[in-house]
């Protein structure tokens, strides 16, 4: 259920939500949630301006539905749905300046940002973070879907596949991490590989995996699916002092999903926290040089400037070495989980009245 991943009440303060389900394709068994009488089905190719022109808001067209093929965010990523007003409001609420508002391109990462993850997911991530006991770096290593599947479909050359395979194995992985992380660093790993795969790294780093904390963190008991587990790991990546991605071509998602820390990343200063009038949906707190919390999600140095290499902290995918950037991560300032100077920021959206289907 969507509610296991998303806090629909919180997201509903930003944009109207109606839970429903599209009719199943012919020959597919199973029922669906009845749609409201005001629902109008549209072709998946209709852009927002065509919807607005063809279906002016009225009692009979309060909800429009389109069937999405593939990932749910494709209409946003392909420019079919106009999300500029929503993203401009969200970016403004977290203190981003005008140059960040110009593109407002990160809507596909709205949910991946964690702002509207369920309370259970946020509690689990907070419990793990506290159990780690101090600043930590993070590594996201995905071998199967990031290159193995691509190699099977001939998206990469045989030479490239062999190179990526070698440089995501423990020996090369350790060599790359040593460029960025000093010995003894606490390193949280999220991966499709088992913990035993990373055993050679234990001589240099203190390794942590979310599953290590299941017996000690009762809040993890509510995390029962791989989707929810990945959501918990993602929140921990955001909270880390530095983050390393698998390859450069898969690294941009992290920087985009970190958009709640955009103001700190741009200026190194506190975001503008004065709430606009007549708004709701975003709560900013504990903003300082080491990060901030938004809607209970901690965005640390990894989201602000990701020392030492920022967007270049990733494992090499081609015949080029990992960048050293001539420095390594040092322990940053640590912000506790206390509530400090909370200010509520609310969103005033001038929408067209159409609801969003999840």
N, C-alpha and C positions, 0 to 999 in steps of 0.2 A: 504493500500500500504506500501511496505517496506520503502519507502522514508519518511513516516511519523514517523517512529521509528529510522531509521538509516541514518546518513549522508553518503550517498553512495560516494559522491565526496571525502570526507576525507578518508573513508575506502579504496577507490580506489587508494589512494596514497601508500598504504601499499601492497595491493594485487589486481591483476586485477579482475574486476567484470563484469559479463555479466548478465543482467536481462532477465530472460526467465521463462518459466513455463513448467513443465513436462506434457506430454499428460495425459489427464484425464482417469481414469479407465473406462472400458466399462460400459455403462448405466448411467454415471454421466454427466449431462448436463453442458453446459457452454463452452466457448472458451478458448484458451490458446495463449500465446505469441509465435509466430513462433520462433523456435530455429535457430541459425546461421547454415549455411551449414556445418560448420566445427564441429558441435556437434556430439559426439558419446555417445550413451547410454550404461551404464555398469551395471552389476548386483550389487545390494546393498551390497553384501558380499565381493566384490573385495577390497583388501587392496591397499594402495598407491604403494607399491613396485610392485605389480602385474600390476597395471595400467601403471607404468613407463616402465615395461618390455614389456608389450603387445602393448602399444600404444606410441611408441616413438614420441616425439614432431615433428610435421610437419604441413604443411598448412591444412591438412585434419583432424588433431586431436588436435586442439588447445583448445577445450572445451570438457570436459567429464561431463556426468550427471548421477546421481544415484537417484533413488526414495528413500526417507527416510521415514521409518515408525515411528510414534510417534514423539518425540521431534526432532527438526532440528539438535541438537548437539550430538545425539546418536552416529553417526559414529566417532566423535572425542572422546567422552567419552569411547567408547568400543575399542578404538585402531585400528579402521578400517582405518581411515585416519591418515597419519603421519603429525602431526602439530608441530614437534619439532623445525624445522627451523624458522617457523613463530613466535612461542612463545619465542624462544631464542632471536630473533631479538627485539621483543617487550620488553621483560624483560631487555635486555641490554640497550635499548633506555631510559628506565626510571631509570636506575642506579642500577639494581639488580646485585649482584656479582655472581661469578662462581657457588657457591653452589645452588643458585636459578635457574641457567640455566640448571643444571643437569637433573632435572625432567621435567621442562617446561610443567607441566601437566594441566595448567589452561585454555587451549584453549576453553573448553566449556563455560567459563565465560568471554571470550573476549568481547562479546557484552554486557553482563550484567555489565561489569566494567564501562560502560558509556562513555568510550573513544570515541566511534563512534556513540553515540546517536545523533539524529537530533538537529539542532540548536534551533528549537522551544522548545524541551524538556529541553535543557540546559538553555535557557533563562527563562523558567518558573521556573525551580529549583532555579536559581539565584535570581529571583524576590521574591520567597517565603522566601528564606534564608535572604534576606535583610529586608523583612517585619517582620520576627520574631524579628529582632532587636538586636541579641546578641547570645552568645554561647548557644547551646541547645543539649540535649540528644535525643535519638530516640528509639522507641519501634516498633517492627514488630510483630504484634499479628495475627496469622492466625489459627483459630479454625477449620473451616470447612474442608479444604483440608489437614491439618496437622495431625488430628487425628479422626475427626468425620467420614470422608470417610473411613479411615483405619479401624475404629471400625465396620462400616457397612460391610466391606469385611473380618472381623475377623482376621485382621493383628495384633491386640492387644487383650489381654485378657479382660474380663469384668472388672476386678479389675483395670487394667491399664487404660482403657477408663474412668472409674469413677474418677481415680486420676488425669488424664490430664484435664478432664472437670472441676474439682474443682479448680485446680491450674491455670487455665486460666480465672477464674472469678474475678471480680474486687477486692474482699476482699483479696484473696491470692495473686493476682497480686500486690496489693499495698504493702503487706508485703515483697514481693521479691524486689520490686523497692526500698524500704527504705534501703535495704542492700547496695545499690550502689549509689543512687542519693539523695543528700541532699534536704530537703524541699525547695520549691520555684524554683526548677530547671525548666527551660523551657523544655517541653517534647513534641516532635513531634511524633504522632502516625500514623502508617500506618496499616490498618486492614480491614478485611472483615466485622467487626462488626460496627454498627452505633455509632456515637459519644455519644449518650445517654448511651450506655453500659458502658462508662468509667466515668460517672458522679461522682462516689465515689472517684476518684483520684483527682478531682479538689480542694479538701480541702488541699491537700499536694503539688500538682504541678500545674504549668501553662501549660495547655494543648493546643496543636495546631494540626490542621488537614489541609491538603492541601486545601480541599474544603472551609475552612474558608476564604481563601484569593482570591476567585474567583472575588468578586466584586471590590477588591482593586488592583488586579494584572491583567492588560490587557493581559499579556503574557500567562496567563492560559486559555484564550479564545481559543487558538489554540489546547488545549489538549481536545480531544473529545472522546477518547476511553479509556477503562480500561487498555489496554496495555500501552498506553502512560502515563496515570496517575500513574501506578505502576512504570514506568521508572522515572518519576519525583520524586516519593517517594524514590526510590532507590538512586538517586543522593543526596537527602537530608540525607539519612542514612549515606552515605559516608562522608558527610561534618560535621556530628555531633561530639560532644566531647566524647560520649560514646554510644554504641548501644546494645540493648537487643533483642535477638531472642526468638522465641517461644519455641523451644526445642533443646536439644543438637544435635539430629540427623538431624536437619535442619539448623544448624548454620554454617557448613563449607562453604556453598556457599558464605557467606558474606566475610569471610577471603580470599577466593580464588579470588573473584571479586575485592578485594582491591589490587590486585597485583601491580597497578601502584605506590603504596606507599611501595613496598617491600624493597627498599633500606633504607628508613627511619625506617621501622620496624626492620630491621636487625641490624642497627648500631646506630640509634638515631641521626645520623649526616646527613648532606646534601648529597643528591645523587650526583653521579658523572655526571656532566652536559655537559662535553665536547662532542660536537656532532661528530659522526664518519663522514667520508667523503662520498659523493655520496649517501645521504640518504634523506628520507622524511617521513612525516606522523605523527610525534609526537612532540608536543610543550610543554616543561616543563617550569613552571614559579613559582615564589613566594614560593620557598622551604625554610622552616625554621623548628624550633622545633615543631611547631603546625601542620605541614602538608605541602601540596604542591598542586599546580594546574597542571593538565596535560590535554591538549586539552580543556581547559576551565572548566574542572571538578575539584571541590574542594575535596581533600581527607584529612580529618581531623584526630584528635586523635583516633576516632573510628576505622580507618583503620590502624593506626600505632601500637598502643598498647592497644586500647580499655580498658581504665582504668575503674574500678580497677581490673577486673578479666580476661581481654583479652578474649580468646575463651570460657571461662567458664561463661560468662555473658548470661545465658539463663534460661528460666523457667524449673523447673524440670519435667521430663516426667515419672520418675519411683519413687519409694518410697525413695527419698533422698531429703534433703533440698537444697534450692538454696545456693550457696557459698557466704559468706560475703567478703572474701579476706581481712578482717580486715581494710578496708579503704573505702572511698567513693570518688566520682568524685569531683574534684575542678575545678573552672573555669580555663581553659588553656589560653595560649597566643592566641590572636585573630589576624588573618591576614586579612587585608582589601582586597577588590576586585581590588585594584589598580594593574596595570601591573608593575611588579618589576623584573628586571634582566632576562627578557625572553630569553630563548635560544632555538633554534629549533633543534630538534633531528630527524634525518631522518633514514629510514631503508633501508639497502641494502640487499635484499633477493636473495640468490642464489637458485631460484626456478626451477621447471622443465618445466615452461612455460605454465602449464595448468591454465586456469582461474577458478574462483570460481563462482558458481551459487547461487543467493539469490532469 
